[in-house]
C-alpha cells in the first residue's frame, strides 16, 4: 500500500493535515505542498519567481509551525501563490528553503481557501521507530 505524502483531515470550523515523509526534509516539503494545494489549484501556478525562506526556533514542533506560518505570511504579504518548495537544509531548530511560484492572478489561479494561521491545537511532529516522519497540523480558516 502506497503511503500518501499528505492528506487533509476533518476538523470543526478549521482544516487539518496529516503529513508523512521518509526523511525530515520530505516531511517539511510534503507539508508545504499540502498547504499550497489547500490554498489553490497548484496546476494553475507557474514557477516564475523564487523566494528564500529562513526560520529558526526552539523545537521541531515550533519549526514545523513557523515554516507553514512563514509560507502563509509570504503568500499574503508578497501576493504570491506557490507551487513548489525546495528544502536546502533543516535541523530540529532551523530551516532554509526556496519556494517557487508566481504573483497572484485571480483570472488565472483557481483559489480554494484562505488560511489565517497555523495552530498548535493537536500538533505533533514525530519520527517513527522505522525512521520515517509524521506530523499533524490544524489550520485556522
C-alpha positions in Angstrom: 0.0 0.0 0.0 1.4 3.4 -1.0 1.6 6.0 1.8 0.3 9.4 0.8 2.7 12.3 1.5 -0.2 14.3 3.0 -3.9 14.0 3.5 -6.5 16.5 4.7 -8.4 15.7 7.9 -11.7 17.0 9.0 -11.8 19.5 11.9 -14.7 21.6 13.2 -14.6 25.1 11.6 -10.9 24.6 10.7 -8.8 22.4 8.4 -6.2 19.8 9.3 -3.5 17.9 7.5 -1.6 14.7 8.3 1.8 14.7 6.7 4.3 11.9 6.2 7.9 11.7 4.9 10.7 9.3 4.6 13.0 12.0 6.0 12.6 15.2 7.9 13.3 17.1 4.6 10.5 15.2 2.8 8.1 15.8 5.8 8.6 19.6 5.6 8.4 19.5 1.7 5.2 17.5 1.8 3.7 19.8 4.4 4.4 22.8 2.1 2.9 21.1 -0.9 -0.2 20.2 1.1 -0.5 23.8 2.2 -0.1 25.0 -1.4 -2.8 22.6 -2.5 -5.1 23.7 0.3 -4.9 27.3 -0.8 -5.2 27.0 -4.6 -5.0 24.6 -7.6 -1.2 24.3 -8.0 -1.6 23.2 -11.6 -2.6 26.8 -12.4 0.6 28.2 -10.9 3.8 28.6 -12.8 7.3 28.8 -11.3 8.3 32.2 -12.5 9.5 33.6 -9.1 11.7 32.2 -6.3 11.8 33.3 -2.7 14.2 32.4 0.1 12.7 31.3 3.4 14.7 31.0 6.7 13.1 30.2 10.0 14.8 29.5 13.4 13.1 28.5 16.6 13.5 26.3 19.7 11.9 22.9 18.8 11.0 20.8 15.8 7.2 21.3 16.5 7.8 25.1 16.6 9.8 24.8 13.4 7.0 23.0 11.7 4.5 25.7 12.7 7.0 28.5 11.8 7.7 27.0 8.4 4.0 26.9 7.5 3.3 30.2 9.1 6.1 31.8 7.1 4.7 30.4 3.8 1.2 31.8 4.6 2.8 35.1 5.5 4.8 35.3 2.3 1.7 34.3 0.3 -0.3 37.1 1.8 2.3 39.9 2.1 4.1 39.3 -1.2 0.8 38.5 -3.0 2.2 35.2 -4.4 0.9 31.7 -5.0 3.4 28.9 -4.5 3.8 25.7 -6.4 6.9 24.0 -5.1 9.2 24.1 -2.0 12.9 23.1 -2.0 14.3 22.5 1.4 18.0 23.4 1.4 18.7 22.5 5.0 16.8 21.5 8.1 17.6 20.7 11.7 15.4 20.4 14.7 15.5 24.2 15.1 16.4 25.8 11.8 15.2 25.6 8.2 16.4 27.2 4.9 14.4 26.8 1.7 13.4 28.2 -1.6 9.8 28.4 -2.7 8.7 28.8 -6.3 5.5 30.3 -7.7 4.1 33.4 -9.3 2.3 36.7 -8.4 -1.4 36.3 -7.7 -3.7 36.4 -10.7 -7.3 35.7 -10.0 -8.1 35.4 -13.7 -5.6 32.5 -13.9 -5.4 30.9 -10.4 -8.2 28.8 -9.0 -8.4 29.6 -5.3 -9.8 27.1 -2.7 -9.5 28.8 0.7 -7.8 31.5 2.8 -5.7 30.2 5.7 -5.4 32.6 8.6 -2.9 30.8 10.7 -1.3 27.6 11.8 -2.4 26.4 15.3 -0.7 24.3 18.0 -4.0 22.5 18.6 -3.4 18.7 18.2 0.0 19.4 16.7 2.6 16.8 16.7 5.9 16.0 14.8 7.5 12.7 15.4 9.9 10.2 14.0 8.5 6.7 14.0 10.6 3.6 15.1 11.0 2.7 11.4 12.8 6.0 10.8 10.1 7.8 8.8 8.4 11.0 9.9 4.8 12.0 10.6 3.2 15.3 11.6 -0.3 16.6 12.2 -1.3 20.3 12.0 -4.6 22.2 12.2 -5.1 25.5 10.3 -7.4 28.4 11.3 -9.5 29.3 8.3 
